[in-house]
Amino acid sequence: MKKIENRAVVCLILTLLLAAGMGFFLLRYLAQGGAWASAPFNRHLYNTRGQLIAGTVLDRDGDVLSSAENGERTYYDSETVRKATLHAVGDLQGRVGSGALNAFAGKLTGWNLLNGAFGSDRGGELTLTIDARYNYEAYQALNGHAGTVAVYNYKTGEILCMVSAPSYDPMHVPEDIETSERYKGAYLNRFLSSTFTPGSVYKTVVLAAALETLPDLESRTWSCAGSIQIGEEAIICSGVHGEQDIAAAFANSCNTAFAEIAVELGADVLRKHTEKAGLTSSFSLDGLSSAKGSFDWDLTEGRLGWAGVGQDKDLVNPCALMVFMGAVAGGGRAAEPYLILRTKSGLGLPSLPRLTSRTGTLVGRDTAARLAELMAGNVEKTYGSGRFPNMDLCAKSGTAEVGEGRSPHAWFAGFLRNVDAPYAFVVLVENGGSGSSVAGNVAARTLNVIVNGYEK
């Protein structure tokens, strides 16, 4: 009898272990089944060269950016469009991690819990939020420079344009892509996965902190003689601006004024508002995580002055900066960005309508309204509103010094207040020079096509 009882206990333990194992497998299947099915070793979905041969990638207008035909992966017929959309669509070798062919392979296979993955003849459809025409125009505007251009709807979260350069034609990969300086970082999506010295675009965050912290800010003036000594550091300005109020200091992008303001606010206040603005956070775009910005706050007064004008060790991710601009436009909050507009399964079943997710409060409502007015003043007083026809534009430029002997990074970021064009944007031209002229021109060309359309 004792033996029977012992055997029953052993059987019970084995049964429990089997049930636990099955439960663990089912949980992993629910969470990772799509990744398993779409792994490159699945010869129903990949050819012998490791190319995904299931599914179609389209832009928001229904233009086919990549599809599978007769066991081969094909792309849009324009070489420039292929380059302009590379970091959204992906390459044949899977080296561009942000591309749909790699990041969203499970959706392209049409995989679901009930039917698994369909073969190469019945893959899914994946429609991206981007417009290939806008990407084309932005890529052309970069004119061979490394950098990034992105535009998104801060009310819905749809990314209309996402370009990263350098790029290359995925149908004809350059033989020297691994060795040539021309293609350095070509696999990297600079909009999502990189951080850069921000220069004066960071002054938008410093100004937001000052508006919320210094009650007499609007009644004060600052004197600019071209430079100012703060502790051991000489803060150099781009010009001699004389006596100026906060609106003029912002429009002039005056380093001496903003360095003084940064020191007055102190590192703790700047840290609080930088984190609140989301510049040290990561955003998830349908599972693709953006890089986190970083700042050093253990600073002397002189270094804090430089940090306050976007220099020292400040590093900002372009996606996070774009979302902050959207939050200023949206009264303190913005829609979180995303890249997948809709999908269709291998059975032809469409995805459910997308619900808009919003950020937390990145800036106070009253502060956002005043900051928008001051950014609109920048366009009117400094950048020239004539460059941006039919646009109620609010913007800030940045010229970020990145080392002796190297041209500065050129930034231009902001948003439109047009009712029918609620768009926030960011432009970065690496080692491009002046933010207002170089990056501003890229923004003007891209936004003009989005707002005003193509000339007929």
Secondary structure by P-SEA (a helix, b strand, c coil): caaaaaaaaaaaaaaaaaaaaaaaaaaaaaccaaaaaacccccccccccccccbbbbbccccccccccccccccccccaaaaaaaccccccccccccccccccccccccccccccccccccbbbbbbbcccaaaaaaaaaaacccccbbbbbcccccccccccccccccccccccccccccccccccccccccccccccccaaaaaaaaaaacccccccbbbbbccccccccbbbbcccccccccaaaaaaaccaaaaaaaaaaacaaaaaaaaaaacccbbbbcccbbbbbbbbbccccaaaaaaaaacccbbbbbaaaaaaaaaaaaaccccccccccccccccccccccbbbbbbbcccccaaaaaaaaaaaaaaaaccccccccccccccbbbbbcccccccccbbbbbbccccccccccbbbbbccccccccaaaaaaaaaaaaaaccccc
